[in-house]
Amino acid sequence: MDAASQTWPPPRPAPPPFSSRPRASPPPSPSPRRRRSKKHKPPPAPARSGDFSELPPELVHRALAAACASDVAAASRACRAWRDALRPLREAAALHAYGRRIKHGASRGVGGGSLEAERQRALGLFRRAARLGSAAAMVDAGLMCWEDGRREEAVGYYRSAAELGHPVGMCNLGVSYLEADPPKVEEAIKWFCPSASAGNARAQYNLGLCLQNGKGVKRNQKEAALFKFSPIHESVVILLQQLYWNDEYLKQAKWYLRAAEGGNVRAMYNISLCYNFGEGLSRDPLRAKRWLQLAADCGHKKALYECGIKLCAAGDKVKSLMYLELATRRGETAAAHMRDVIFESLSVVNAQRAMSDADKWKPRAVHPKR
């Protein structure tokens, strides 16, 4: 072919026919290797932590013995080893829940059998759940044994629950030491301390009461009113059990206040007295009035009596009569005389209105702060 017959530029080759097969990409061009300096070596990879599934089953069981049923169920889904280790606690939680339904149903007369038979049936379920390791079932079994007069058996259940770290078990064990003959106040305080730091309002109240009255410890009004713990580690709790009431650890005390905030009605009344008379706290009549009113609204008989007296002094005799009538119904004997005096001074219509309000009155439900 001569030069005259050639075309310029030369024609491109025809494209290959369509195919659904992916076209091979060209190999990547080799990148230049980087020289690493010997002076700056990369840090070694961190060692892998042990697998939680390798924990001994006894340790997993004990760690969750005082947990609620939902926490046990959640932990059982973590791995197969935990599911197998927590099988007794799941069974115990089911027995405990069934026992509580029977107990509360018997108290309302729902069950078909007699009240005592239903109670014993519930106690049997609690005992079975306690043998499987449920701390909550130990507490309920101890409560029923205490009500039946078997106090030694009840204390045994409380001690087992307390050793597993159940706050109510620790508090009830402390109360049983206080009510022993003779009272073992120092032992009681050792169990009130971790229970109160875990948020149990009854233990906080009892701890503040021991401080205020000097039972087992040096009397300290300020610490009784001001003792308040933030969440602390278990090792600190053990240290407090050994060195309880060392001033270095008890500077931020607010036991009465924390118990009142937790819903303990008696603590509400006591903290109102602390604010009213300046015992352990700066005197604050406004806060004293608020806590007294809240204690009265929750049904504290002395708070009802004092609110009735103050309302009478303020001129509101109808509402005063209602409060005094409520205090009298709850066993406050000092309120009966004042109630009769106000009743005679009122008209029949106003007196009947006050009594009708007392019949309709219901105590306020307190929701503790979280």
VMD Tcl script that draws the C-alpha trace (Angstrom):
set ca {
  {0.00 0.00 0.00}
  {1.46 3.33 -1.04}
  {1.47 6.48 1.06}
  {-1.32 8.14 -0.97}
  {-3.83 5.44 -0.13}
  {-3.24 5.71 3.69}
  {-5.65 7.76 5.90}
  {-4.53 10.04 8.64}
  {-4.95 9.63 11.48}
  {-5.21 5.84 11.39}
  {-8.67 4.48 12.38}
  {-9.22 3.30 15.97}
  {-9.82 -0.39 16.53}
  {-13.49 -1.40 16.94}
  {-14.68 -1.77 20.57}
  {-15.11 -5.31 21.83}
  {-18.65 -6.69 21.88}
  {-20.74 -6.13 25.07}
  {-20.19 -8.71 27.78}
  {-21.65 -9.04 31.27}
  {-18.36 -10.34 32.58}
  {-16.37 -7.72 34.51}
  {-13.34 -6.39 32.76}
  {-10.07 -7.08 34.49}
  {-8.55 -3.98 35.94}
  {-4.95 -3.33 35.20}
  {-2.52 -4.29 37.96}
  {-1.71 -1.40 40.30}
  {1.53 0.27 39.81}
  {3.98 -0.62 42.54}
  {4.29 2.17 45.09}
  {7.71 3.09 46.28}
  {8.62 1.45 49.57}
  {9.01 3.78 52.50}
  {12.01 3.41 54.62}
  {11.13 3.17 58.30}
  {13.33 4.85 60.76}
  {14.81 2.57 63.38}
  {14.55 5.32 65.96}
  {10.67 5.54 65.98}
  {9.22 2.08 66.31}
  {5.43 1.69 66.40}
  {4.02 0.94 69.87}
  {3.30 -2.72 70.54}
  {-0.31 -3.82 70.22}
  {-2.12 -3.91 73.57}
  {-2.59 -7.31 75.12}
  {-6.07 -8.68 74.70}
  {-8.10 -8.76 77.88}
  {-9.43 -12.05 79.13}
  {-12.81 -13.24 77.98}
  {-15.59 -12.68 80.53}
  {-16.96 -16.08 79.64}
  {-13.89 -17.58 81.30}
  {-14.94 -16.30 84.75}
  {-15.75 -19.06 87.25}
  {-19.51 -19.79 87.35}
  {-19.52 -19.39 91.14}
  {-18.18 -15.83 90.82}
  {-20.79 -14.88 88.21}
  {-23.55 -16.38 90.36}
  {-22.41 -14.53 93.50}
  {-21.91 -11.23 91.69}
  {-25.54 -11.19 90.50}
  {-27.20 -12.83 93.51}
  {-28.41 -9.43 94.78}
  {-29.39 -8.14 91.33}
  {-32.97 -7.79 90.11}
  {-34.55 -10.28 87.73}
  {-34.16 -8.00 84.69}
  {-30.41 -7.63 85.31}
  {-30.00 -11.40 85.69}
  {-31.90 -11.93 82.43}
  {-29.75 -9.35 80.63}
  {-26.51 -10.89 81.93}
  {-27.71 -14.34 80.84}
  {-27.75 -13.11 77.24}
  {-24.10 -12.07 77.37}
  {-22.64 -15.47 76.55}
  {-23.38 -19.15 76.85}
  {-21.18 -19.60 79.92}
  {-23.08 -16.89 81.82}
  {-26.41 -18.30 80.69}
  {-25.51 -21.66 82.20}
  {-24.07 -20.12 85.38}
  {-27.15 -17.96 85.99}
  {-29.76 -20.66 85.37}
  {-30.35 -21.14 89.17}
  {-30.85 -17.40 89.66}
  {-33.36 -17.23 86.80}
  {-35.31 -20.07 88.36}
  {-35.06 -18.35 91.76}
  {-36.39 -15.10 90.28}
  {-39.43 -16.92 88.87}
  {-40.12 -18.63 92.22}
  {-39.69 -15.35 94.08}
  {-42.08 -13.48 91.78}
  {-44.67 -16.26 92.07}
  {-44.33 -16.24 95.87}
  {-44.87 -12.49 96.03}
  {-48.03 -12.78 93.92}
  {-49.37 -15.45 96.27}
  {-48.47 -13.43 99.38}
  {-50.05 -10.19 98.18}
  {-53.03 -12.05 96.76}
  {-53.59 -13.71 100.14}
  {-53.41 -10.37 101.93}
  {-56.17 -9.06 99.64}
  {-58.21 -12.24 99.97}
  {-57.74 -13.19 96.31}
  {-56.46 -16.75 96.83}
  {-58.82 -19.67 97.11}
  {-57.31 -21.11 100.33}
  {-57.11 -19.71 103.83}
  {-54.88 -16.75 104.59}
  {-52.41 -18.75 106.70}
  {-52.18 -21.55 104.11}
  {-51.41 -19.05 101.36}
  {-48.77 -17.34 103.52}
  {-47.03 -20.65 104.21}
  {-47.17 -21.48 100.51}
  {-45.49 -18.16 99.69}
  {-42.89 -18.76 102.41}
  {-42.09 -22.16 100.90}
  {-41.47 -20.54 97.52}
  {-39.24 -17.89 99.11}
  {-37.21 -20.59 100.85}
  {-36.75 -22.50 97.60}
  {-35.62 -19.33 95.83}
  {-33.28 -18.51 98.74}
  {-31.64 -21.94 98.47}
  {-30.98 -21.18 94.79}
  {-29.11 -18.03 95.84}
  {-31.61 -15.16 95.44}
  {-30.83 -12.41 97.99}
  {-34.23 -10.76 97.46}
  {-35.96 -14.06 98.33}
  {-33.80 -14.31 101.46}
  {-35.05 -10.89 102.56}
  {-38.71 -11.81 102.01}
  {-38.28 -15.15 103.76}
  {-36.65 -13.33 106.68}
  {-39.51 -10.84 106.87}
  {-42.12 -13.58 107.05}
  {-40.14 -15.52 109.66}
  {-39.77 -12.32 111.71}
  {-43.53 -11.73 111.55}
  {-44.14 -15.31 112.71}
  {-41.82 -14.88 115.70}
  {-38.97 -17.07 114.40}
  {-36.38 -14.36 114.82}
  {-33.27 -16.54 114.78}
  {-34.26 -18.00 111.42}
  {-35.05 -14.50 110.16}
  {-31.65 -13.18 111.25}
  {-30.01 -16.08 109.40}
  {-31.78 -15.11 106.18}
  {-30.92 -11.43 106.70}
  {-27.26 -12.27 107.26}
  {-27.09 -14.37 104.09}
  {-28.65 -11.55 102.05}
  {-26.39 -8.95 103.69}
  {-23.25 -10.93 102.89}
  {-24.34 -10.94 99.23}
  {-24.59 -7.12 99.32}
  {-28.38 -6.67 99.35}
  {-29.10 -3.19 100.86}
  {-32.41 -4.21 102.48}
  {-30.80 -7.33 103.93}
  {-28.01 -5.25 105.46}
  {-30.50 -2.76 106.90}
  {-32.75 -5.47 108.36}
  {-29.75 -7.22 109.88}
  {-28.77 -3.94 111.53}
  {-32.30 -3.48 112.88}
  {-32.27 -7.01 114.28}
  {-29.03 -6.20 116.12}
  {-30.65 -3.06 117.55}
  {-33.64 -5.05 118.79}
  {-31.54 -7.85 120.28}
  {-31.39 -8.41 124.03}
  {-29.00 -6.80 124.87}
  {-28.77 -4.51 121.80}
  {-25.61 -4.86 119.69}
  {-25.40 -1.27 118.52}
  {-21.86 -1.41 117.13}
  {-22.70 -4.42 114.98}
  {-25.85 -2.68 113.79}
  {-23.91 0.42 112.73}
  {-21.45 -1.70 110.75}
  {-24.33 -2.93 108.57}
  {-26.22 0.38 108.46}
  {-23.17 2.08 106.96}
  {-22.92 0.16 103.62}
  {-26.71 -0.08 103.34}
  {-27.09 3.66 103.78}
  {-24.34 4.40 101.28}
  {-26.17 2.14 98.80}
  {-29.24 4.41 99.10}
  {-31.49 2.60 101.59}
  {-33.59 5.32 103.24}
  {-34.40 3.27 106.34}
  {-30.71 2.59 107.01}
  {-29.93 6.28 106.50}
  {-32.60 7.23 109.04}
  {-31.39 4.68 111.61}
  {-27.80 5.78 111.11}
  {-28.74 9.41 111.68}
  {-30.75 8.39 114.74}
  {-27.76 6.56 116.23}
  {-25.57 9.62 115.63}
  {-28.11 11.97 117.14}
  {-28.67 9.88 120.25}
  {-25.08 8.71 120.62}
  {-25.94 5.02 120.38}
  {-22.77 3.04 119.74}
  {-20.95 6.16 118.51}
  {-20.05 9.57 119.84}
  {-23.06 11.89 119.79}
  {-22.79 14.25 116.82}
  {-25.79 16.34 115.83}
  {-24.07 17.90 112.82}
  {-23.04 14.60 111.25}
  {-26.46 13.13 111.98}
  {-28.12 15.87 109.97}
  {-25.45 16.40 107.30}
  {-24.18 12.91 106.47}
  {-24.34 12.21 102.74}
  {-22.31 9.75 100.69}
  {-21.61 9.79 97.00}
  {-21.37 6.32 95.40}
  {-18.18 4.78 96.74}
  {-16.13 1.73 95.96}
  {-16.60 -1.51 97.89}
  {-13.08 -1.24 99.33}
  {-14.03 2.10 100.90}
  {-17.12 0.49 102.42}
  {-14.94 -2.23 103.95}
  {-12.60 0.45 105.29}
  {-15.55 2.29 106.81}
  {-16.69 -0.91 108.46}
  {-13.26 -1.20 110.09}
  {-12.81 2.49 110.92}
  {-16.45 3.55 111.24}
  {-17.01 7.11 112.34}
  {-13.48 8.26 111.60}
  {-13.94 12.02 111.04}
  {-11.76 11.99 107.91}
  {-14.34 9.89 106.09}
  {-17.46 11.41 107.56}
  {-17.14 15.13 106.79}
  {-19.86 15.16 104.09}
  {-22.54 13.57 106.25}
  {-26.23 14.12 105.48}
  {-27.96 11.02 106.74}
  {-31.23 12.54 107.83}
  {-31.49 14.72 104.75}
  {-30.68 11.87 102.41}
  {-33.19 9.59 104.15}
  {-35.86 12.28 103.87}
  {-35.11 12.75 100.18}
  {-35.33 8.98 99.83}
  {-38.92 8.97 101.09}
  {-38.52 8.10 104.79}
  {-41.36 9.92 106.55}
  {-39.80 9.87 110.02}
  {-36.64 11.40 108.58}
  {-38.75 14.18 107.05}
  {-40.10 15.04 110.49}
  {-36.64 14.86 112.10}
  {-35.03 17.06 109.46}
  {-37.78 19.63 110.03}
  {-36.77 19.68 113.71}
  {-33.10 20.08 112.74}
  {-33.94 23.11 110.58}
  {-36.34 24.51 113.18}
  {-33.97 24.34 116.16}
  {-30.65 24.61 114.32}
  {-29.41 21.18 115.41}
  {-26.62 20.20 113.03}
  {-27.92 22.61 110.39}
  {-28.27 26.34 110.06}
  {-31.65 27.42 111.35}
  {-34.08 27.78 108.46}
  {-37.77 28.15 109.43}
  {-38.94 28.04 105.80}
  {-37.31 24.68 105.11}
  {-38.48 23.42 108.49}
  {-42.06 24.30 107.55}
  {-41.77 22.60 104.16}
  {-40.41 19.35 105.59}
  {-43.00 19.37 108.38}
  {-45.81 19.86 105.87}
  {-44.47 17.08 103.66}
  {-44.22 14.72 106.65}
  {-47.81 15.59 107.60}
  {-49.03 15.03 104.04}
  {-47.39 11.60 104.16}
  {-49.22 10.70 107.39}
  {-46.70 11.25 110.20}
  {-48.82 11.58 113.33}
  {-46.63 14.13 115.18}
  {-46.30 16.23 112.02}
  {-50.10 16.15 111.62}
  {-50.50 17.27 115.24}
  {-48.02 20.14 114.93}
  {-49.51 21.29 111.61}
  {-52.94 21.30 113.28}
  {-51.65 23.47 116.12}
  {-50.03 25.94 113.71}
  {-53.17 26.15 111.56}
  {-55.24 26.83 114.66}
  {-52.88 29.65 115.66}
  {-53.16 31.02 112.11}
  {-56.98 31.08 112.37}
  {-57.85 28.20 110.00}
  {-59.79 26.10 112.50}
  {-61.57 23.91 109.93}
  {-58.34 22.62 108.42}
  {-56.76 22.50 111.88}
  {-59.58 20.22 113.07}
  {-59.00 17.93 110.08}
  {-55.27 17.58 110.87}
  {-55.90 16.99 114.57}
  {-58.54 14.37 113.79}
  {-56.07 12.57 111.49}
  {-53.37 12.71 114.16}
  {-55.78 11.29 116.73}
  {-56.75 8.43 114.43}
  {-53.07 7.56 114.06}
  {-52.56 7.32 117.82}
  {-51.31 10.78 118.80}
  {-53.03 11.11 122.20}
  {-51.93 14.73 122.67}
  {-54.06 15.76 119.68}
  {-57.34 14.45 121.11}
  {-57.86 17.22 123.69}
  {-57.08 20.03 121.25}
  {-59.35 18.42 118.66}
  {-62.28 18.39 121.11}
  {-61.72 22.04 122.02}
  {-61.73 23.17 118.39}
  {-64.70 20.91 117.58}
  {-66.79 22.66 120.27}
  {-65.81 26.12 119.03}
  {-66.92 25.48 115.44}
  {-70.41 25.48 113.98}
  {-72.02 22.14 113.15}
  {-71.60 22.71 109.41}
  {-67.88 23.53 109.65}
  {-67.20 20.69 112.09}
  {-68.91 18.19 109.80}
  {-66.98 19.54 106.82}
  {-63.68 19.03 108.67}
  {-64.63 15.46 109.60}
  {-65.71 14.74 106.04}
  {-62.36 16.04 104.76}
  {-60.59 13.76 107.23}
  {-62.54 10.77 105.93}
  {-61.60 11.58 102.32}
  {-57.94 12.36 103.09}
  {-55.26 10.03 101.71}
  {-51.54 10.14 102.50}
  {-49.28 11.50 99.81}
  {-47.18 9.04 97.83}
  {-43.53 10.07 97.88}
  {-41.24 9.19 95.01}
  {-37.58 9.18 96.15}
  {-34.97 11.11 94.21}
  {-32.73 9.04 91.98}
}
mol new
graphics top color blue
foreach p $ca { graphics top sphere $p radius 0.5 }
foreach p [lrange $ca 0 end-1] q [lrange $ca 1 end] { graphics top cylinder $p $q radius 0.2 }
display resetview
